[in-house]
Amino acid sequence: MKQLTDLLSGTAENRLYPFLCVYGDETREMLQDAVAHIHGSGARALCVESKRPGTQFMKEQWWLTMDTVLSECRRLGMKVWMVDEPYVPSGYAGGAVKNHPHLKKRHPVETHVDVMGPMRGAKIPFCKTNAADTLLGVYAYLRADGESEALREGGVELTACVDGDLLYWDIPDGVWRVFFLFESTAYADNYLDYFNRDSVALAISEVYEPHYQRYKEYFGETLVGFFSDEPAFRNPVFSQSGGVNAFSDNTVGKPTVALPWGEAVAKRMCHTLSCDRLCDLVALWYDVGEIYSEVRFAYMDAVTSLYDENFGGMLRRWCYEHGVIYTGHVVEDADMHARLGGGVGHYFRAMNAYEMAGVDIVLGQVLPGFAHARHTASCGSGYCRTDFFHYVLGQLAASASHADPAKEGKTLCEIFGAYGWGEDVPMMKWLVDFMLVRGVTAFVPHSFTTHTVDPVFPPTFSAKNGDPQFEGLKKLFSYMNRAGALLSGGVHKASVAVAYTAFAEWADLGAAGQLEKAARQLYDGHLNYDILSEDTILGGVCVEDGKLLCHREAYGALIVPYAPRLPRCLLARLSELSGLGVSVIFVNERPLGADFGEVVPLSELAALLKNRGLEDAVMEGNELLRYYHATKGKRQVYMFFNESLSAVEALVRLREKGPFLRLDILNGEAVREETADGEVSLCLAPYESEILIFDDFSEEELAAVPERPAEWVSLKAPERFWVETAPVGDPTAFTPLTETEELFDITAKDRLPDFSGVVRYTASFEAAEDFAVCELELGEVGGVAEVLVNGVSAGLRICSPYRYRTEAVKAGENTLEIRVYTSLAGAARQKGDMNEHTKSLMSRIPLKFCGVQGPIVLRGHGTRA
């Protein structure tokens, strides 16, 4: 019970590592102020991030920054992480790769020509895309037909027929495509070669070791971690003219993609395919008979394994040996978690090295209410595939932490960044609950800065900008620490496991996007799940009484999303598990070669699992009512979150019965209740969450928590308000705005459309008697709101419901004061110096109304003795 008391009163282990963004122009005093500001927010750690390539990273200004931050954090008892590059993504060795061209990444590229046979004595001219490219081989394939790009198996190697820049060949009958394969560094972008251990060692010698040599005394005590931010293969698109295009998911099966390459990749592929020739590399770009699937799988298996062993493995090992942790995240967006380009090919393999399984939410990728609707966002193509972000993103991190014993359930989310100034504290709270209810319990808020604003990725939390909602941010940070602590460390209760789809997509791009389709059916059907890596399925699970066991998890079925093909190793393992009694369910149809398991249409998946009794919590409708269930010994912890924009009322039937506690951790409140049959009622406003705890409570423990008041007496709410405003930077300098009986939007076009600051409402009301407790609801509110009754604060609320309890009401006349704190959106617009990027971010999220909209409700309960 002491732990619960601590969680309600604000005491919890730190789970916040906000970025401190530095630009290279900070003075010692500016940095000291910034660290103090972060400490004042309630965070007890920070992560130093360089925001511009020209920040003197690893030079005099950088050392001044780290000297100051580390000494200040040691003085304040704070911990420090640092991002291991001067800019995103990690993988440039602090910019040193450009000085070591032999350590740059390499790519196989191809040019080809179509020729018609028969033709004896043909001489085919060819040229390198770039002068420094090395010829790997020349291969010819019959075209499957004259219209498609498909090729027939059985290519002919012609490398020995090359002399200078001519290929000499007696062309047989038919339409042939002749491929010239080259190894190239032309697309290296001064980036590390993940397949060359000497290249990865460069990052250690140029970035990690110098920090250790300078800060040995801080290592493991104040400086406790290194953070790799979005490392990727970064392989671009090439063209036969040598041009380079932007990339997002450049992967196998797509012509003109420059794929990551190295001798180690070739060796591992040859071992997997039991061959010693490069002929079938053409299948990495084009469909070559039936062999393309095996070749692409062998290639992707090789590059993702080598990435894990070399880049992640070497950095993790160095950190471990020096008493610090290694963590971070990769680009997960949509299918990129299983692709090349901006990704690293396999999310779970990338997470093997990290202390915590990480993801991020940035650029408006997740917005309230958009679970079932694609929407615009400031990223990539300008749109977000919301089915991935709502049904897969958070579960990737949580699942990786559940399956890996070394992670002990540790998860991490970089959050809030690049949403624009329209992202206020209420929306931030929604995003936090969005991740908490999916099992993510530690956070890297983006970001604090020494500048007034971050001109690149707002919103930011600055000591200089006088953010009116800073007290609300402090409350949110406290909530993140306490809720994260309560939900972490237990055993997650999932109904089923869903097979990860990287192997399936490598084998056939027709599997792309299928993971989120299956996940949506489950999650909207209130069936919680873990996503299991194929590596875990192959070697990290066992079977007991028909259940699939993984570490501490037990699953009632294994769902395999639709895939035209699966590699033979995975098919064989799934068949074995099915034979051991695991319910293996293929969505829509079996993959090629599967003669086991059962097939269930996607639309019937959730209903089938419910009919088999696999529901952990039973509830009807309310698709966007989300829940998370974890056990801690005998304690059962349930978090429920209303993800929708409408109020939710529901009856939930749980397996537990008897007394339980209903916690509002955000506001430090708890009530006790009891259920005889496991049925519990929920009534959640938009953005509201609550936690239920079942345990072997003693009578004394239960008696210490009040029951929920059953009867309330309605009081007449105030009818007339005096409205005043105070600007950003001077929150007590109120000036009268109006006297009104009708509440209105302060930022309406005929009022103060670009207002930022504090709005104060004052009024009076009558109470017929001395109530023991009174409850006030403000209805709809735009901003963070504080209520004072007769001068006594009833607390601060950062999201709906804006409900306050107070014991300050007395019989007779009472005074009411409401203060609403706005975001900086209006001030940013007023300032007028936003660059085009910041304006674009602002345009993605509508700005909310400002102030109290009501209806205001006032009621009392009991009387004072």
Secondary structure, DSSP 4 states (H G I P E B T S, - for coil): -HHHHHHHHT-----B--EEEE-S---HHHHHHHHHHHHHHT--EEEEEE-STTS-TTSHHHHHHHHHHHHHHHHHT-EEEEESSSSSSS-SGGGGGGG-GGGB-BEEEEEEEEEEEEEEEEEEE---SSTT-EEEEEEEEEBSSSSSS-B-S--EE-GGGEETTEEEEEEEEEEEEEEEEEEE-TT-TT-B-TT-HHHHHHHIIIIIHHHHHHHTTTBTTTEEEEEEE-------EE-TT--EE--SS--TT-TTB---B-HHHHHHHHHHHT----GGGGGGTS-BTTTHHHHHHHHHHHHHHHHIIIIIHHHHHHHHHTT-EEEEE---TGGGGGSSTTS-S-HHHHHTT-SSEEEE--TT-S-TT-TTS-EE-SSTTSEE-HHHHHHTHHHHHHHHHHH-GGGTT-EEEEESTTS-TT--HHHHHHHHHHHHTTT---EEES-EESSSS-SSS---EETTTT-TTHHHHHHHHHHHHHHHHHHSSSEE--SEEEE--HHHHHH-GGGTTHHHHHHHHHHHTT--EEEEPHHHHHHS-EEETTEEEETTEEES-EEE---S---HHHHHHHHHHHHTT--EEEESSPPTT--SSEEE-GGGHHHHHHHTT--SSB--S-TTEEEEEEEETTEEEEEEEE-SSS-EEEEEE-S--EEEEEEEGGGTEEEEEEESSSEEEEEE-TT-EEEEEE----HHHHHTSPBPP---EEEPPP--EEEEEEETT-TT--EEEEEESS---TTSTTS-TT--EEEEEEEEEEESS-EEEEEEE-BEEESEEEEEETTEEEEEE-SS--EEEES---SEEEEEEEEEE--SHHHHHHH----HHHHHHHTTSPPPP-EEEE--EEEEEEE--
